[in-house]
Amino acid sequence: MKASRMKASRMEAIVKNIVDTVGGLCLGAVVSVFILTTIVANAGIPTGSMENTIKVGDRVFGNRLAYLISEPKRGDVILFRFPDDKSLLYTKRIIGVPNDVIDIRDGKIYLNNSDTPVYEPYLKEPMIDNPDMHFEVPDNSYFCMGDNRNNSADSRYWNNKFVSIDDIIAKVEVSYFTNPRIIK
């Protein structure tokens, strides 16, 4: 009788451990899903359009809460739904904010009719001199370009040239995997 009680007690302890483990794993999964859908965005980088800031094969973490209390700023690197195909996610740098006038000439960017080009220390290399381009950023929209300008399909070439505020998912804060770093 004593042996069967010990056996039952051991069995209860094993079942309790299994239930506790499964419960802990389920709670961890729920918390992870919550964090990834409300606080953090995680994405892979398949192309070299953001080199040298973010390398091919890197992964990035984005802050989904970054723009709840402030507006996206020129220079921010963002994760967003591609304007020409909302099923795709892109990562680019904001160059123009709402109501900016952007002129690209002689391989340089000029904002709001300035005679001085924008200082862009993050560029991989100087932009190849192409025909002049002119853009006027509408309200609630952003003009975005890759840091590797000579190898970037960006606002210059899209059918829908601007990223809507509603399509911005997160401000990219950290890249990790092949080239870990804080994104500025």
Disulfide bonds with the S-S distance in Angstrom:
none
